Amino acid sequence: MLEHHDLVHEFPEHRQRIHDLKLADHHFARLFTEYHDLTKEVERIEAGAEAASDDRLTDLRKHRLHLKDELYAILVKAA
């Protein structure tokens, strides 16, 4: 079973703040969209629906983690 990594699942306690920032902060909204798209790509690869090398999957996961860290920092700062 694949684990979901969308931002609301990652930070359920920030659900409302995520929603508010997506509407009010263009930088956050852009990063959120990039994170969401990247997560979908990783999930397709993990499910076997899309082929990728192990190195490619590792790079995508690292980039996703970087984005998550950046998004979390914005969430915390907005609190």
C-alpha positions, -999 to +999 in steps of 0.1 A: +000+000+000+013+034-010+016+061+016+001+095+006+023+125+009+000+153+000+006+184+023-027+181+042-018+144+051+017+155+061+005+184+083-032+179+092-030+203+120-023+231+095-052+222+071-069+257+074-036+276+072-026+257+041-059+266+025-056+303+036-020+305+023-028+290-010-053+318-015-033+347-001+004+339-007+014+335-044+048+320-035+032+295-011+006+286-038+034+280-064+054+258-041+023+240-031+014+232-067+050+221-074+049+199-043+016+184-053+027+177-089+059+162-077+041+140-052+018+127-080+048+119-102+065+100-073+033+081-065+029+071-102+065+058-103+061+039-070+028+023-082+046+011-114+024+033-137+054+053-148+090+040-153+120+058-138+155+048-127+162+045-090+184+076-093+156+096-108+131+085-081+157+094-054+162+128-069+124+134-071+120+124-034+149+147-023+133+176-042+099+169-027+115+168+008+131+202+001+098+216-010+080+202+021+106+218+044+102+251+027+064+249+028+065+239+065+087+269+073+062+292+057+034+275+076+052+279+109+061+315+102+024+323+094+012+309+127 
